[in-house]
Amino acid sequence: AIDLTLAVGELWHPDQQVTLTGQGTGMTVRVRFRTSSKIEVMRRVQALGGKVRLIKPVAWRQEIAHSARMLAKGHER
């Protein structure tokens, strides 16, 4: 299952489960759904940058983190 924490709510999947916690600027929207489309999830997470955090699967999260580090490194020059 994909487990995401969003700063703002968004429809990711028609079968998603959404949990809201907190209020105002501290509100978190947690979205869970099953998918085999790793590339689509990774693209959407990367497009939203710091507004979204992939929690599970850990291997996908690590891939996103590695990609972000490489992107940042390439733009430091």
Accessible surface in RSA format (square Angstrom, percent):
REM  Atomic radii and reference values for relative SASA: ProtOr
REM  Chains: A
REM  Algorithm: Lee & Richards
REM  Probe-radius: 1.40
REM  Slices: 20
REM RES _ NUM      All-atoms   Total-Side   Main-Chain    Non-polar    All polar
REM                ABS   REL    ABS   REL    ABS   REL    ABS   REL    ABS   REL
RES ALA A   1    60.06  55.2  19.19  29.6  40.87  93.0  21.09  29.7  38.97 103.2
RES ILE A   2     3.79   2.2   3.79   2.8   0.00   0.0   3.79   2.7   0.00   0.0
RES ASP A   3     4.47   3.1   4.47   4.4   0.00   0.0   0.06   0.1   4.41   4.4
RES LEU A   4     0.00   0.0   0.00   0.0   0.00   0.0   0.00   0.0   0.00   0.0
RES THR A   5    24.49  17.4  22.17  22.5   2.32   5.5  19.48  26.2   5.01   7.6
RES LEU A   6     3.60   2.0   2.71   1.9   0.90   2.3   3.26   2.3   0.34   0.9
RES ALA A   7    57.42  52.8  39.04  60.2  18.38  41.8  45.61  64.2  11.81  31.3
RES VAL A   8    93.30  61.4  91.24  82.6   2.06   5.0  92.90  80.7   0.40   1.1
RES GLY A   9    51.52  63.5   0.00   N/A  51.52  63.5  20.22  55.5  31.30  70.1
RES GLU A  10    65.01  37.3  49.28  37.3  15.73  37.4  34.07  65.9  30.94  25.3
RES LEU A  11   127.37  70.9 109.65  78.4  17.72  44.6 110.40  77.5  16.97  45.7
RES TRP A  12    19.58   7.9   1.39   0.7  18.19  42.7   2.11   1.1  17.46  28.3
RES HIS A  13    43.64  23.9  42.53  29.6   1.11   2.8  25.13  25.9  18.51  21.5
RES PRO A  14   120.25  87.6  88.04  80.3  32.22 117.1  92.18  76.1  28.08 174.5
RES ASP A  15   111.63  78.2  91.26  90.8  20.37  48.2  31.37  73.8  80.26  80.0
RES GLN A  16    38.42  21.5  17.83  13.0  20.59  49.0   6.00  12.8  32.41  24.6
RES GLN A  17   124.12  69.4 118.14  86.3   5.97  14.2  41.82  89.0  82.30  62.4
RES VAL A  18    76.72  50.5  42.63  38.6  34.09  82.1  42.63  37.0  34.09  92.5
RES THR A  19    75.26  53.5  71.14  72.1   4.12   9.8  46.40  62.3  28.86  43.6
RES LEU A  20   112.00  62.4  86.37  61.8  25.63  64.4  86.48  60.7  25.52  68.7
RES THR A  21    80.08  57.0  73.47  74.5   6.62  15.8  66.44  89.2  13.65  20.6
RES GLY A  22    55.92  69.0   0.00   N/A  55.92  69.0  30.26  83.1  25.66  57.5
RES GLN A  23   160.23  89.6 143.11 104.6  17.12  40.8  48.30 102.8 111.93  84.9
RES GLY A  24    66.32  81.8   0.00   N/A  66.32  81.8  46.41 127.4  19.91  44.6
RES THR A  25   155.84 110.8 116.45 118.1  39.39  93.9  91.85 123.4  64.00  96.7
RES GLY A  26    55.24  68.1   0.00   N/A  55.24  68.1  37.94 104.1  17.31  38.8
RES MET A  27    74.11  38.4  65.68  43.5   8.44  20.1  47.81  40.6  26.30  34.8
RES THR A  28    43.31  30.8  42.93  43.5   0.38   0.9  15.59  20.9  27.72  41.9
RES VAL A  29     4.66   3.1   4.66   4.2   0.00   0.0   4.66   4.0   0.00   0.0
RES ARG A  30    92.54  38.9  92.19  47.0   0.35   0.8  21.08  28.8  71.46  43.3
RES VAL A  31     0.41   0.3   0.41   0.4   0.00   0.0   0.41   0.4   0.00   0.0
RES ARG A  32    92.64  38.9  91.98  46.9   0.66   1.6  19.43  26.6  73.21  44.4
RES PHE A  33    13.03   6.5   4.51   2.8   8.52  22.2  12.99   7.9   0.04   0.1
RES ARG A  34   182.68  76.7 171.41  87.4  11.27  26.8  69.42  94.9 113.26  68.6
RES THR A  35    45.18  32.1  14.53  14.7  30.65  73.0  13.25  17.8  31.93  48.3
RES SER A  36   112.77  95.3  82.14 109.6  30.63  70.6  51.56 109.8  61.21  85.8
RES SER A  37    46.59  39.4  38.23  51.0   8.37  19.3  35.63  75.9  10.97  15.4
RES LYS A  38    76.67  37.4  74.51  45.7   2.16   5.1  39.75  35.8  36.92  39.3
RES ILE A  39   109.23  62.2 107.16  79.8   2.06   5.0 107.22  77.2   2.01   5.4
RES GLU A  40    80.31  46.1  80.31  60.8   0.00   0.0  33.34  64.5  46.97  38.4
RES VAL A  41     5.01   3.3   4.88   4.4   0.13   0.3   5.01   4.4   0.00   0.0
RES MET A  42    17.60   9.1  17.60  11.7   0.00   0.0  14.91  12.7   2.70   3.6
RES ARG A  43   147.61  62.0 141.76  72.3   5.85  13.9  48.41  66.2  99.20  60.1
RES ARG A  44    63.02  26.5  60.26  30.7   2.75   6.6  22.17  30.3  40.84  24.8
RES VAL A  45     7.43   4.9   6.81   6.2   0.62   1.5   6.81   5.9   0.62   1.7
RES GLN A  46    78.94  44.1  56.01  40.9  22.93  54.6  32.28  68.7  46.66  35.4
RES ALA A  47    89.21  82.0  45.83  70.7  43.38  98.7  58.59  82.5  30.61  81.1
RES LEU A  48    49.56  27.6  42.11  30.1   7.45  18.7  45.23  31.8   4.33  11.6
RES GLY A  49    41.85  51.6   0.00   N/A  41.85  51.6  35.38  97.1   6.47  14.5
RES GLY A  50    90.45 111.5   0.00   N/A  90.45 111.5  44.85 123.1  45.60 102.1
RES LYS A  51   126.47  61.7 121.76  74.7   4.71  11.2  68.75  61.9  57.72  61.5
RES VAL A  52    13.23   8.7   0.00   0.0  13.23  31.9   2.87   2.5  10.36  28.1
RES ARG A  53   139.36  58.5 135.90  69.3   3.46   8.2  59.94  81.9  79.42  48.1
RES LEU A  54     3.95   2.2   1.17   0.8   2.77   7.0   1.17   0.8   2.77   7.5
RES ILE A  55    22.88  13.0  22.62  16.9   0.26   0.6  22.62  16.3   0.26   0.7
RES LYS A  56    99.73  48.7  99.73  61.2   0.00   0.0  55.32  49.8  44.41  47.3
RES PRO A  57    44.00  32.1  39.69  36.2   4.31  15.7  44.00  36.3   0.00   0.0
RES VAL A  58    68.80  45.3  65.15  59.0   3.65   8.8  65.15  56.6   3.65   9.9
RES ALA A  59    64.00  58.8  56.33  86.9   7.67  17.4  57.66  81.2   6.33  16.8
RES TRP A  60    38.22  15.3  38.22  18.5   0.00   0.0  21.27  11.3  16.94  27.5
RES ARG A  61    86.07  36.1  85.71  43.7   0.37   0.9  27.72  37.9  58.35  35.4
RES GLN A  62   110.01  61.5 104.97  76.7   5.04  12.0  38.36  81.6  71.66  54.3
RES GLU A  63    76.41  43.9  70.25  53.1   6.16  14.7  37.30  72.1  39.11  31.9
RES ILE A  64    21.35  12.1  21.34  15.9   0.01   0.0  21.34  15.4   0.01   0.0
RES ALA A  65    39.33  36.2  31.96  49.3   7.36  16.7  38.55  54.3   0.78   2.1
RES HIS A  66    99.57  54.4  99.57  69.2   0.00   0.0  65.38  67.4  34.19  39.8
RES SER A  67    44.70  37.8  39.26  52.4   5.44  12.5  18.10  38.5  26.60  37.3
RES ALA A  68    53.99  49.6  45.88  70.8   8.11  18.5  50.04  70.5   3.96  10.5
RES ARG A  69   146.21  61.4 138.92  70.8   7.29  17.3  75.17 102.7  71.04  43.1
RES MET A  70   106.09  54.9  98.46  65.2   7.63  18.2  83.22  70.8  22.86  30.3
RES LEU A  71   115.16  64.1 107.58  77.0   7.58  19.1 114.64  80.5   0.52   1.4
RES ALA A  72    55.16  50.7  45.20  69.8   9.96  22.7  53.46  75.3   1.70   4.5
RES LYS A  73   126.74  61.8 124.50  76.4   2.24   5.3  69.03  62.1  57.71  61.5
RES GLY A  74    41.89  51.7   0.00   N/A  41.89  51.7  22.48  61.7  19.41  43.5
RES HIS A  75   141.30  77.2 111.17  77.3  30.13  77.1  83.96  86.5  57.34  66.7
RES GLU A  76   136.74  78.5 100.33  75.9  36.41  86.7  43.58  84.3  93.17  76.1
RES ARG A  77   238.28 100.0 169.09  86.2  69.19 164.7 102.02 139.4 136.26  82.6
END  Absolute sums over single chains surface
CHAIN  1 A     5610.8       4454.6       1156.2       3175.1       2435.7
END  Absolute sums over all chains
TOTAL          5610.8       4454.6       1156.2       3175.1       2435.7
